Amino acid sequence: MSIDLSTSRPEESVPAEERSVSTGTTGTTATTGTTGATAGAGPSARSAPARHPHDDAPDSATDFARLAALEEGPERDAVRDELTKAWLPMAHRIAGRFRDRGENIEDLRQVAAVGLVKAIDRFDPSRGAFESYAVPTITGEVKRHFRDRMWALRVPRRVQELRNKVRVARRDLAMNPGAPEPTTAEIAAHAGLTEDEVSAGMEAMESFSTLSLDAELSSADDNYSLADTLGDFDSSYDTVVDREAAKEGLRRLPERERNILYMRFFEDMTQNRIADQLGISQMHVSRLITRSCARVRDEALGAQARPGRGDADGRTGAV
């Protein structure tokens, strides 16, 4: 006897494939009129075969068993290539989870494909399903790519881990509606870190990407770039340092030598004018300038007097 169940059973309970089940006592079969499937009318009906959680997880247990039994060679390489092609959509799906994080999606797919190949080479068919092994392997490969290749500034791995802990803690603390920005102490308590470690992790959060020196910092008419805010080399700092270093040596000079240096280097008087004003020869003025400059220089450098003379004017190395 045949019974049409197209109106007597809910549509979602009818399997997609046709099944014919015996009741054991009457031999009755039930056939659906909408899908052409037969459904069991008794409690001994068989359950539908288990399906993979994702459509991109093919049934390749036989191929993996064959791969494990083959020696290195062309045949094994061919089986390996077939498995790679079959599972590549899953690798692309995992790579898609990391889109919009600063890396091109095609590059992420390449990295995920590398992780897939590693998973295929290392998988032991006797340990369970391939998907449960491949997913963490591919995910780890992509995360390692971000850790090792995507940082604009290279930071130690320990600091990268601190950054991740701080980021997760901040996200957890900010989940409550209306919650203020968590403090360093709150993040430290939540993540089980010290405040110094939290500070290091927060600094690392700013090191993942860099800002161009040409980036505009103002949207007004007087817009300026980051490079405009940076200072330039100022030689005046060296002059200040030299003057401060020479002060003590100048104080120790006799008054006449101090006056000669002042007239020569601050009033820009010639040696002849200085000689006429002091009533000495120009050669004597030249020797006094050279000797005084050498003495001040040596005291400023904290060294004993070194051999060697400056020029007759005393300007070489003058302070």
Residue frames as qw, qx, qy, qz and C-alpha x, y, z in Angstrom:
[[0.000, 0.888, 0.459, 0.000, 0.00, 0.00, 0.00],
 [0.434, 0.196, 0.018, 0.879, 1.27, 3.51, -0.89],
 [0.178, -0.834, -0.455, 0.257, 0.41, 6.65, 1.11],
 [0.347, 0.635, 0.090, 0.684, 0.83, 10.19, -0.21],
 [0.499, -0.582, -0.381, 0.517, 2.37, 12.34, 2.61],
 [0.327, 0.377, 0.157, 0.852, 2.60, 15.59, 0.69],
 [0.284, -0.626, -0.113, -0.718, -0.10, 17.18, 2.92],
 [0.789, -0.536, -0.278, -0.110, 0.09, 15.09, 6.07],
 [0.757, -0.316, -0.117, 0.560, 3.76, 15.86, 7.08],
 [0.072, -0.921, 0.070, 0.376, 5.53, 19.20, 7.57],
 [0.703, 0.695, -0.117, 0.088, 7.62, 20.08, 4.55],
 [0.046, 0.814, -0.547, 0.192, 10.80, 20.74, 6.50],
 [0.668, -0.378, 0.619, -0.167, 10.80, 17.22, 8.00],
 [0.913, 0.365, 0.182, -0.024, 10.97, 15.50, 4.63],
 [0.541, -0.468, 0.448, 0.537, 14.59, 14.69, 3.64],
 [0.324, 0.668, -0.322, -0.587, 15.91, 15.81, 0.29],
 [0.213, 0.312, -0.873, -0.310, 16.82, 12.31, -0.90],
 [0.793, -0.106, -0.300, -0.519, 14.45, 9.40, -1.45],
 [0.091, -0.301, 0.892, -0.324, 14.30, 6.76, 1.28],
 [0.756, -0.155, -0.438, -0.462, 12.28, 3.61, 1.56],
 [0.114, -0.342, 0.783, -0.506, 11.88, 2.09, 5.03],
 [0.550, -0.232, -0.767, -0.238, 10.10, -1.11, 6.04],
 [0.506, -0.558, 0.183, -0.632, 7.84, -1.04, 9.12],
 [0.031, -0.319, 0.911, -0.260, 8.64, -4.61, 9.99],
 [0.384, 0.194, 0.816, -0.386, 5.02, -5.81, 10.45],
 [0.570, 0.628, 0.405, -0.343, 2.96, -4.54, 7.53],
 [0.582, 0.105, 0.504, 0.630, 5.64, -3.85, 4.90],
 [0.202, 0.912, 0.355, -0.045, 4.09, -0.43, 4.40],
 [0.492, 0.003, 0.138, 0.860, 6.08, 2.24, 2.52],
 [0.074, 0.875, 0.341, -0.335, 5.28, 5.94, 2.50],
 [0.523, 0.244, 0.335, 0.745, 6.13, 8.07, -0.51],
 [0.008, -0.623, -0.186, 0.760, 6.12, 11.88, -0.52],
 [0.534, 0.674, 0.493, 0.131, 4.36, 13.48, -3.39],
 [0.109, 0.983, -0.058, -0.135, 6.40, 16.69, -3.52],
 [0.087, -0.775, 0.604, 0.164, 10.01, 15.49, -3.46],
 [0.823, 0.287, -0.459, -0.173, 9.66, 11.89, -4.49],
 [0.102, 0.419, -0.811, 0.396, 11.23, 10.71, -1.19],
 [0.727, -0.339, -0.565, -0.190, 10.01, 7.78, 0.89],
 [0.178, -0.556, 0.499, -0.641, 9.77, 8.25, 4.67],
 [0.315, -0.056, -0.926, 0.202, 9.65, 5.57, 7.36],
 [0.522, -0.527, -0.262, -0.618, 6.32, 5.22, 9.13],
 [0.838, -0.445, -0.310, 0.057, 7.76, 3.41, 12.17],
 [0.432, -0.873, 0.216, 0.062, 10.30, 4.11, 14.91],
 [0.804, -0.201, 0.391, 0.399, 13.02, 2.10, 13.13],
 [0.519, 0.839, 0.088, 0.139, 13.47, 4.77, 10.45],
 [0.739, -0.023, -0.020, 0.673, 17.12, 5.53, 9.67],
 [0.135, -0.865, -0.079, 0.478, 18.50, 9.00, 10.46],
 [0.554, 0.828, -0.062, 0.063, 19.93, 11.20, 7.71],
 [0.816, 0.082, -0.139, 0.556, 23.72, 10.88, 7.13],
 [0.384, -0.740, -0.088, 0.545, 25.88, 13.41, 9.01],
 [0.499, 0.774, 0.147, 0.361, 26.85, 16.48, 6.99],
 [0.542, 0.034, -0.179, 0.820, 29.86, 18.77, 7.27],
 [0.112, -0.723, -0.403, 0.550, 29.22, 22.07, 9.04],
 [0.128, 0.691, -0.215, -0.678, 30.41, 23.96, 5.95],
 [0.821, 0.530, 0.145, -0.153, 29.86, 23.37, 2.26],
 [0.414, 0.782, -0.464, 0.047, 33.59, 23.89, 1.65],
 [0.400, -0.477, 0.765, -0.167, 34.53, 20.82, 3.73],
 [0.739, 0.254, -0.486, -0.392, 34.56, 17.92, 1.24],
 [0.900, -0.289, 0.301, -0.127, 34.56, 14.26, 2.23],
 [0.549, 0.678, -0.487, 0.034, 38.14, 13.30, 1.48],
 [0.690, -0.524, 0.481, -0.136, 38.93, 10.69, 4.13],
 [0.940, 0.198, 0.242, 0.140, 39.78, 8.13, 1.42],
 [0.538, 0.755, -0.152, 0.343, 42.21, 10.50, -0.26],
 [0.240, -0.804, 0.455, -0.298, 43.96, 11.28, 3.03],
 [0.860, -0.269, 0.432, -0.037, 44.32, 7.58, 3.80],
 [0.846, 0.455, 0.122, 0.249, 45.76, 7.07, 0.34],
 [0.223, 0.878, -0.270, 0.328, 48.13, 10.03, 0.79],
 [0.526, -0.677, 0.477, -0.192, 49.41, 8.61, 4.06],
 [0.912, -0.052, 0.402, 0.061, 50.11, 5.22, 2.44],
 [0.718, 0.660, 0.014, 0.220, 52.02, 6.58, -0.56],
 [0.674, -0.314, 0.082, 0.663, 55.74, 7.18, -0.71],
 [0.019, 0.741, -0.128, -0.659, 57.25, 10.40, -1.99],
 [0.366, 0.048, 0.741, 0.562, 56.78, 10.62, -5.73],
 [0.158, -0.074, -0.409, -0.896, 54.61, 11.90, -8.57],
 [0.398, -0.441, -0.756, -0.276, 51.56, 9.90, -7.50],
 [0.379, -0.542, -0.547, 0.513, 51.66, 11.27, -3.97],
 [0.111, -0.221, 0.045, 0.968, 52.15, 14.81, -5.30],
 [0.237, -0.251, -0.602, -0.720, 49.10, 14.39, -7.52],
 [0.436, -0.563, -0.702, 0.027, 46.93, 13.26, -4.58],
 [0.342, -0.436, -0.316, 0.770, 48.28, 16.15, -2.51],
 [0.018, 0.021, -0.279, -0.960, 47.38, 18.64, -5.25],
 [0.348, -0.421, -0.697, -0.465, 43.86, 17.22, -5.46],
 [0.440, -0.580, -0.597, 0.336, 43.37, 17.60, -1.73],
 [0.237, -0.287, -0.084, 0.925, 44.69, 21.16, -1.85],
 [0.165, -0.163, -0.461, -0.857, 42.26, 22.12, -4.60],
 [0.421, -0.491, -0.735, -0.201, 39.37, 20.44, -2.75],
 [0.469, -0.631, -0.468, 0.404, 40.02, 22.25, 0.53],
 [0.332, 0.133, 0.061, 0.932, 41.16, 25.60, -0.89],
 [0.248, -0.640, -0.359, -0.633, 37.67, 27.20, -0.55],
 [0.656, -0.656, -0.350, 0.128, 37.83, 26.57, 3.20],
 [0.586, -0.194, -0.065, 0.784, 41.23, 28.29, 3.36],
 [0.088, 0.386, 0.262, 0.880, 39.79, 31.28, 1.50],
 [0.463, -0.708, -0.429, -0.316, 36.86, 31.40, 3.91],
 [0.673, -0.539, -0.245, 0.444, 39.23, 31.56, 6.89],
 [0.426, 0.047, 0.099, 0.898, 41.28, 34.28, 5.19],
 [0.103, -0.615, -0.411, -0.665, 38.08, 36.28, 4.74],
 [0.539, -0.716, -0.418, 0.148, 37.73, 36.58, 8.52],
 [0.534, -0.476, -0.015, 0.699, 40.78, 38.83, 8.56],
 [0.334, 0.576, 0.370, 0.648, 39.74, 41.24, 5.81],
 [0.117, -0.883, -0.136, -0.433, 39.73, 44.99, 6.47],
 [0.704, -0.661, 0.002, 0.260, 42.74, 44.75, 8.78],
 [0.076, -0.866, 0.358, 0.341, 45.21, 46.52, 6.53],
 [0.331, -0.292, 0.819, 0.367, 46.21, 43.58, 4.34],
 [0.494, 0.264, -0.462, -0.687, 45.06, 42.77, 0.81],
 [0.850, -0.036, 0.336, -0.403, 42.59, 39.88, 0.70],
 [0.851, 0.438, -0.287, -0.037, 44.50, 38.16, -2.09],
 [0.242, 0.560, -0.693, 0.384, 47.66, 38.18, 0.02],
 [0.542, -0.288, 0.582, -0.533, 45.70, 36.74, 2.94],
 [0.936, 0.191, 0.049, -0.293, 44.40, 33.96, 0.71],
 [0.635, 0.535, -0.533, 0.162, 47.95, 33.13, -0.31],
 [0.095, -0.466, 0.719, -0.508, 48.99, 32.91, 3.33],
 [0.762, -0.080, 0.400, -0.502, 45.97, 30.74, 4.14],
 [0.885, 0.370, -0.241, -0.149, 46.86, 28.46, 1.21],
 [0.339, 0.530, -0.705, 0.327, 50.34, 28.02, 2.68],
 [0.421, -0.284, 0.650, -0.566, 48.74, 27.04, 5.99],
 [0.893, 0.155, 0.086, -0.413, 46.48, 24.57, 4.15],
 [0.724, 0.462, -0.509, 0.054, 49.46, 22.87, 2.50],
 [0.036, 0.446, -0.751, 0.485, 51.18, 22.59, 5.88],
 [0.667, -0.119, 0.454, -0.578, 48.03, 21.08, 7.40],
 [0.908, 0.287, -0.161, -0.259, 47.76, 18.51, 4.59],
 [0.542, 0.496, -0.640, 0.225, 51.40, 17.50, 4.98],
 [0.030, -0.341, 0.741, -0.577, 51.18, 17.12, 8.76],
 [0.729, -0.153, 0.101, -0.660, 47.71, 15.58, 9.08],
 [0.031, -0.151, 0.985, -0.078, 47.39, 12.06, 10.49],
 [0.533, -0.190, -0.502, -0.654, 44.14, 10.43, 9.27],
 [0.553, -0.264, -0.777, 0.145, 43.98, 8.27, 12.38],
 [0.192, -0.125, -0.478, 0.848, 43.63, 11.32, 14.63],
 [0.223, 0.611, 0.561, -0.511, 40.18, 12.42, 13.46],
 [0.471, 0.791, 0.383, 0.075, 38.61, 14.76, 10.91],
 [0.568, 0.225, 0.111, 0.784, 40.88, 16.92, 8.78],
 [0.040, -0.784, -0.227, -0.576, 38.80, 20.07, 9.26],
 [0.613, -0.783, -0.107, 0.003, 39.30, 20.08, 13.04],
 [0.729, -0.311, 0.148, 0.591, 43.06, 20.03, 12.45],
 [0.460, 0.397, 0.325, 0.724, 43.23, 22.33, 9.42],
 [0.103, -0.897, -0.301, -0.309, 41.18, 25.25, 10.78],
 [0.501, -0.836, 0.063, 0.215, 43.51, 26.11, 13.71],
 [0.695, -0.125, 0.343, 0.620, 46.57, 25.46, 11.54],
 [0.333, 0.577, 0.389, 0.636, 45.43, 27.87, 8.81],
 [0.255, -0.929, -0.211, -0.168, 44.21, 30.44, 11.34],
 [0.654, -0.630, 0.128, 0.400, 47.56, 30.32, 13.12],
 [0.605, 0.143, 0.361, 0.695, 49.41, 30.83, 9.84],
 [0.113, 0.778, 0.325, 0.526, 47.37, 33.95, 9.06],
 [0.460, -0.885, -0.077, 0.013, 47.82, 35.33, 12.58],
 [0.722, -0.352, 0.214, 0.556, 51.56, 34.68, 12.34],
 [0.447, 0.484, 0.344, 0.669, 51.59, 36.66, 9.10],
 [0.151, -0.906, -0.181, -0.350, 50.05, 39.64, 10.87],
 [0.670, -0.712, 0.042, 0.206, 52.45, 39.27, 13.79],
 [0.694, -0.274, 0.333, 0.577, 55.64, 39.02, 11.74],
 [0.428, 0.273, 0.487, 0.710, 54.92, 40.95, 8.55],
 [0.002, 0.781, 0.487, 0.391, 52.32, 43.63, 9.19],
 [0.429, -0.777, -0.203, 0.413, 53.92, 45.68, 11.96],
 [0.371, 0.888, -0.049, 0.269, 55.23, 49.00, 10.70],
 [0.060, -0.735, 0.584, -0.339, 57.62, 49.04, 13.66],
 [0.729, 0.029, -0.681, 0.064, 59.12, 45.76, 14.77],
 [0.448, -0.595, 0.391, -0.541, 58.36, 45.11, 18.43],
 [0.006, -0.253, 0.953, -0.165, 59.25, 42.05, 20.53],
 [0.447, -0.261, -0.787, -0.336, 56.80, 39.20, 20.61],
 [0.283, -0.366, -0.715, 0.524, 56.26, 39.68, 24.35],
 [0.101, 0.295, 0.134, -0.941, 55.09, 43.24, 23.72],
 [0.381, -0.039, -0.599, -0.703, 52.82, 42.06, 20.89],
 [0.414, -0.342, -0.843, 0.031, 51.19, 39.61, 23.32],
 [0.127, -0.378, -0.482, 0.780, 50.75, 42.43, 25.84],
 [0.224, 0.122, -0.251, -0.934, 49.08, 44.48, 23.12],
 [0.441, -0.207, -0.758, -0.434, 46.59, 41.69, 22.42],
 [0.351, -0.402, -0.761, 0.368, 45.77, 41.26, 26.11],
 [0.023, -0.331, -0.237, 0.913, 45.26, 45.00, 26.56],
 [0.299, 0.012, -0.467, -0.832, 43.09, 45.21, 23.44],
 [0.446, -0.320, -0.814, -0.188, 40.85, 42.35, 24.62],
 [0.281, -0.410, -0.626, 0.601, 40.60, 43.80, 28.13],
 [0.094, 0.223, 0.001, -0.970, 39.62, 47.24, 26.80],
 [0.394, -0.121, -0.629, -0.659, 36.99, 45.67, 24.58],
 [0.426, -0.374, -0.818, 0.098, 35.53, 43.64, 27.46],
 [0.198, -0.404, -0.475, 0.756, 35.41, 46.63, 29.80],
 [0.161, 0.211, -0.158, -0.951, 33.81, 48.85, 27.16],
 [0.160, -0.253, -0.876, -0.378, 31.02, 46.38, 26.33],
 [0.085, -0.582, -0.693, 0.417, 28.74, 47.75, 29.04],
 [0.169, 0.747, 0.402, 0.502, 26.48, 50.49, 27.62],
 [0.184, -0.935, -0.037, -0.301, 27.53, 53.94, 28.78],
 [0.814, -0.431, -0.015, 0.388, 30.74, 52.66, 30.35],
 [0.041, 0.949, -0.252, -0.183, 33.54, 55.27, 30.40],
 [0.642, 0.576, -0.487, 0.134, 36.95, 54.66, 28.88],
 [0.884, -0.408, -0.172, 0.147, 38.68, 52.14, 31.17],
 [0.155, -0.911, 0.381, -0.037, 41.67, 53.39, 33.11],
 [0.444, 0.516, -0.726, 0.102, 45.09, 51.79, 33.14],
 [0.258, -0.269, 0.794, -0.480, 44.45, 50.37, 36.60],
 [0.778, 0.169, 0.320, -0.514, 41.13, 48.83, 35.52],
 [0.765, 0.489, -0.378, -0.180, 42.70, 47.24, 32.45],
 [0.192, 0.487, -0.808, 0.272, 45.57, 45.88, 34.56],
 [0.478, -0.127, 0.695, -0.522, 43.17, 44.33, 37.07],
 [0.829, 0.312, 0.124, -0.447, 41.00, 42.81, 34.35],
 [0.752, 0.526, -0.395, -0.042, 43.89, 41.36, 32.35],
 [0.896, -0.402, 0.035, 0.183, 46.03, 40.31, 35.30],
 [0.650, 0.437, -0.071, 0.618, 48.88, 42.62, 34.29],
 [0.393, -0.490, -0.230, 0.743, 50.87, 45.36, 35.96],
 [0.225, 0.900, 0.198, -0.315, 50.22, 48.97, 35.04],
 [0.133, -0.650, 0.542, 0.516, 53.66, 49.17, 33.42],
 [0.340, 0.063, 0.878, 0.330, 52.79, 46.19, 31.22],
 [0.321, 0.743, 0.577, -0.111, 49.49, 47.81, 30.28],
 [0.060, 0.874, -0.130, -0.464, 51.32, 51.00, 29.33],
 [0.227, -0.388, 0.751, 0.484, 53.74, 49.02, 27.17],
 [0.357, 0.355, 0.849, 0.162, 50.84, 47.23, 25.49],
 [0.248, 0.860, 0.362, -0.259, 49.01, 50.50, 24.79],
 [0.042, -0.743, 0.407, 0.530, 52.15, 52.00, 23.27],
 [0.303, -0.106, 0.864, 0.388, 52.45, 48.92, 21.05],
 [0.400, 0.624, 0.661, -0.115, 48.90, 49.46, 19.83],
 [0.234, 0.905, -0.015, -0.354, 50.12, 52.65, 18.17],
 [0.222, -0.579, 0.669, 0.410, 53.07, 50.88, 16.52],
 [0.660, 0.261, 0.701, 0.070, 51.10, 48.61, 14.17],
 [0.487, 0.694, 0.368, 0.382, 50.77, 51.34, 11.55],
 [0.403, -0.286, -0.020, 0.869, 52.60, 54.58, 10.87],
 [0.236, 0.883, 0.318, -0.252, 51.53, 58.05, 9.82],
 [0.638, 0.462, 0.189, 0.587, 53.06, 59.64, 6.75],
 [0.348, -0.362, -0.121, 0.856, 55.10, 62.81, 7.27],
 [0.036, -0.118, -0.403, -0.907, 53.02, 64.35, 4.49],
 [0.197, -0.573, -0.795, -0.044, 49.73, 63.60, 6.26],
 [0.086, -0.535, -0.056, -0.839, 47.70, 66.75, 6.81],
 [0.276, -0.244, -0.758, 0.538, 46.95, 67.48, 10.46],
 [0.159, 0.453, 0.338, -0.809, 44.55, 70.36, 9.89],
 [0.346, 0.516, 0.732, 0.281, 41.54, 70.68, 7.62],
 [0.040, 0.873, 0.209, -0.439, 41.46, 74.49, 7.80],
 [0.531, 0.844, -0.042, 0.055, 42.80, 76.85, 5.18],
 [0.002, 0.811, -0.573, 0.123, 46.17, 76.93, 6.94],
 [0.992, -0.105, 0.025, -0.066, 46.51, 73.17, 6.72],
 [0.031, 0.744, -0.665, 0.054, 49.90, 71.80, 7.60],
 [0.861, 0.112, -0.494, -0.054, 51.52, 68.38, 7.54],
 [0.844, -0.513, -0.056, 0.147, 53.21, 66.37, 10.24],
 [0.728, 0.176, -0.025, 0.662, 56.60, 67.26, 8.79],
 [0.067, 0.731, 0.029, 0.679, 55.84, 70.96, 9.42],
 [0.617, -0.741, 0.004, -0.265, 55.61, 70.30, 13.16],
 [0.911, -0.182, -0.060, 0.366, 59.02, 68.66, 13.43],
 [0.234, -0.903, 0.211, 0.293, 62.06, 70.64, 14.47],
 [0.746, 0.600, -0.185, 0.221, 65.22, 71.03, 12.38],
 [0.770, -0.135, -0.205, 0.588, 68.88, 70.92, 13.32],
 [0.090, -0.982, -0.022, -0.166, 69.92, 74.08, 15.15],
 [0.699, 0.301, -0.332, 0.557, 73.64, 74.76, 15.26],
 [0.163, -0.725, 0.211, -0.636, 73.11, 77.35, 17.99],
 [0.867, -0.479, -0.013, -0.134, 72.85, 74.56, 20.55],
 [0.860, 0.087, -0.138, 0.484, 76.49, 73.62, 19.85],
 [0.232, 0.613, -0.155, 0.739, 77.48, 77.25, 20.31],
 [0.566, -0.677, 0.073, -0.464, 75.75, 77.40, 23.69],
 [0.953, -0.268, -0.053, 0.129, 77.50, 74.22, 24.79],
 [0.690, 0.324, -0.144, 0.630, 80.89, 75.53, 23.68],
 [0.031, -0.697, 0.142, -0.702, 80.42, 78.84, 25.46],
 [0.740, -0.603, 0.055, -0.293, 79.37, 77.21, 28.69],
 [0.945, -0.085, -0.070, 0.309, 82.37, 74.87, 28.50],
 [0.556, 0.425, -0.111, 0.706, 84.77, 77.80, 27.90],
 [0.289, -0.873, -0.085, -0.383, 83.47, 80.04, 30.68],
 [0.771, -0.613, 0.046, 0.165, 85.61, 78.60, 33.44],
 [0.759, 0.061, 0.156, 0.629, 88.78, 78.70, 31.33],
 [0.215, 0.712, 0.150, 0.652, 88.15, 82.33, 30.39],
 [0.487, -0.852, -0.056, -0.183, 87.73, 83.32, 34.03],
 [0.820, -0.438, 0.121, 0.349, 91.15, 81.87, 34.83],
 [0.620, 0.480, 0.102, 0.612, 92.98, 83.87, 32.16],
 [0.328, -0.323, -0.181, 0.869, 94.89, 87.01, 33.20],
 [0.236, 0.759, 0.367, -0.483, 92.95, 90.20, 32.68],
 [0.081, 0.603, -0.435, -0.664, 95.11, 91.36, 29.75],
 [0.069, -0.035, 0.924, 0.375, 94.56, 88.09, 27.83],
 [0.207, 0.571, 0.767, -0.206, 90.80, 88.29, 28.50],
 [0.184, 0.769, 0.070, -0.608, 90.71, 91.85, 27.13],
 [0.012, 0.416, -0.684, -0.599, 92.67, 90.82, 24.02],
 [0.125, 0.225, 0.948, 0.187, 90.26, 87.94, 23.30],
 [0.196, 0.698, 0.564, -0.396, 87.29, 90.23, 23.85],
 [0.148, 0.713, -0.191, -0.659, 88.60, 92.91, 21.50],
 [0.008, -0.287, 0.811, 0.510, 89.55, 90.36, 18.85],
 [0.030, -0.217, -0.951, -0.217, 86.49, 88.11, 18.82],
 [0.020, 0.679, 0.684, -0.265, 83.66, 90.31, 20.15],
 [0.088, 0.828, 0.047, -0.552, 84.64, 93.78, 18.94],
 [0.790, 0.494, 0.288, 0.224, 86.23, 92.40, 15.76],
 [0.043, -0.935, 0.291, 0.198, 89.37, 94.52, 16.13],
 [0.794, 0.487, -0.322, 0.170, 92.45, 93.69, 14.08],
 [0.824, -0.300, -0.186, 0.444, 95.65, 92.60, 15.75],
 [0.413, 0.333, -0.031, 0.847, 97.34, 95.86, 14.71],
 [0.300, -0.680, -0.119, -0.658, 94.66, 97.97, 16.40],
 [0.813, -0.548, -0.195, 0.002, 94.89, 95.84, 19.55],
 [0.750, -0.020, -0.132, 0.647, 98.71, 96.22, 19.54],
 [0.161, 0.508, 0.011, 0.846, 98.44, 100.01, 19.16],
 [0.522, -0.684, -0.155, -0.485, 95.92, 100.22, 22.00],
 [0.862, -0.488, -0.077, 0.112, 98.01, 98.11, 24.38],
 [0.013, -0.907, 0.418, 0.036, 101.36, 99.47, 23.27],
 [0.648, -0.298, 0.681, 0.166, 102.81, 96.13, 22.23],
 [0.092, 0.342, -0.702, -0.618, 103.78, 94.57, 18.91],
 [0.773, 0.152, -0.186, -0.588, 101.33, 92.82, 16.57],
 [0.599, 0.232, -0.766, 0.027, 103.44, 89.61, 16.79],
 [0.001, 0.113, -0.777, 0.619, 103.12, 89.68, 20.57],
 [0.604, 0.087, 0.211, -0.763, 99.33, 90.03, 20.27],
 [0.754, 0.226, -0.500, -0.361, 99.22, 87.05, 17.90],
 [0.411, 0.178, -0.848, 0.283, 101.19, 84.86, 20.34],
 [0.234, -0.036, 0.614, -0.753, 98.97, 85.87, 23.26],
 [0.717, 0.140, -0.054, -0.681, 95.80, 85.05, 21.30],
 [0.702, 0.221, -0.662, -0.145, 97.13, 81.65, 20.23],
 [0.250, 0.153, -0.828, 0.478, 98.31, 80.75, 23.73],
 [0.382, -0.002, 0.455, -0.805, 95.09, 81.90, 25.43],
 [0.766, 0.147, -0.235, -0.581, 92.84, 80.02, 23.00],
 [0.612, 0.194, -0.766, 0.047, 94.85, 76.82, 23.45],
 [0.035, 0.114, -0.759, 0.640, 94.63, 77.10, 27.22],
 [0.562, 0.071, 0.262, -0.782, 90.86, 77.67, 27.24],
 [0.756, 0.210, -0.462, -0.414, 90.31, 74.86, 24.75],
 [0.465, 0.181, -0.838, 0.223, 92.32, 72.36, 26.78],
 [0.161, -0.025, 0.672, -0.722, 90.54, 73.24, 30.00],
 [0.667, 0.137, 0.007, -0.732, 87.16, 72.95, 28.26],
 [0.782, 0.204, -0.544, -0.227, 88.04, 69.49, 26.98],
 [0.792, -0.540, 0.224, -0.178, 89.39, 68.47, 30.35],
 [0.929, 0.182, -0.037, 0.321, 92.76, 67.46, 28.88],
 [0.537, -0.554, 0.158, 0.616, 96.35, 68.47, 29.35],
 [0.252, 0.802, -0.224, -0.494, 97.85, 70.95, 26.92],
 [0.868, 0.238, 0.391, 0.192, 98.46, 69.21, 23.60],
 [0.379, -0.338, 0.397, 0.765, 101.29, 70.04, 21.21],
 [0.306, 0.529, 0.628, 0.482, 100.44, 72.02, 18.12],
 [0.069, -0.364, -0.128, 0.920, 99.80, 75.64, 17.33],
 [0.420, 0.734, 0.510, -0.158, 96.97, 77.48, 15.74],
 [0.515, 0.602, 0.220, 0.569, 97.37, 79.99, 12.99],
 [0.342, 0.119, -0.214, 0.907, 98.87, 83.37, 13.57],
 [0.310, -0.435, -0.164, -0.829, 95.42, 84.91, 13.97],
 [0.132, -0.077, 0.808, -0.569, 94.40, 82.41, 16.62],
 [0.646, 0.070, -0.023, -0.760, 91.02, 81.77, 14.96],
 [0.625, 0.102, -0.753, -0.179, 91.62, 78.06, 14.38],
 [0.561, -0.304, -0.744, 0.197, 89.70, 76.31, 17.16],
 [0.016, 0.209, -0.327, 0.921, 89.07, 79.62, 18.91],
 [0.237, -0.552, -0.795, 0.081, 86.29, 79.71, 21.46]]
